[in-house]
C-alpha cells in the first residue's frame, strides 16, 4: 500500500457532466440541429466549462427518443460548486428546449394489434373445438 498511487478525487481541477438527453422522435432535423448548436453555445459561453474537451452531439436513435450526448467538464474545486453549476447548466438546457420548441421524451412503448380476418378466426375456432 505504501507504493500504491493515490488519486485524491477531491483535489481534481475539473468535474465531469456526462448525460444523455432524450428528445421526442417527432422533432424535426432542423430542430435537432438547432438544439445541439444551442447547447454547444451554452457550454462555450459558460465561464467555468473547460472549452478544450466539450463533446455535444446528436448521438443515437434510442428505443424511445433521439439521444443527445452532453459531455463537458466544469473547472471547479468542490462538489458543491459542481452541483451548483450542473444545475444551472441543465436549467439553461431546459429553457433552451422550451424556447425553440423541443420536447424531452419519456419511456414509451407502442403496441400494434393486427386484426384477425374472419376466415382465420373460423380456422382457430375449429382447432380449439
C-alpha angles and dihedrals in degrees: 000000000000090000096043119112111243118210109200102203090190090065096056120121097213132048122197131232109195116171141145119222118205117209126184121275092236090067109118120240089246092054092048090053092045091049094049091046090049092052090049089052092050090051095045091050095046108105095218101044114107101237098200096069112036116141112185115157145142091257114174152000100242126197091260106011150026104260124224116193116215113186116165140141128229117213097226134130104215138047089237091058089047092053093047093050094041091053093047092048093049091048088051089053091049091050090048090053091051092047095053097035102252116148126208115234128231127204110283139162129204119213117203115200115196116213117239117230118234091246091054090047091052089051091051092049091053090051092051095051 
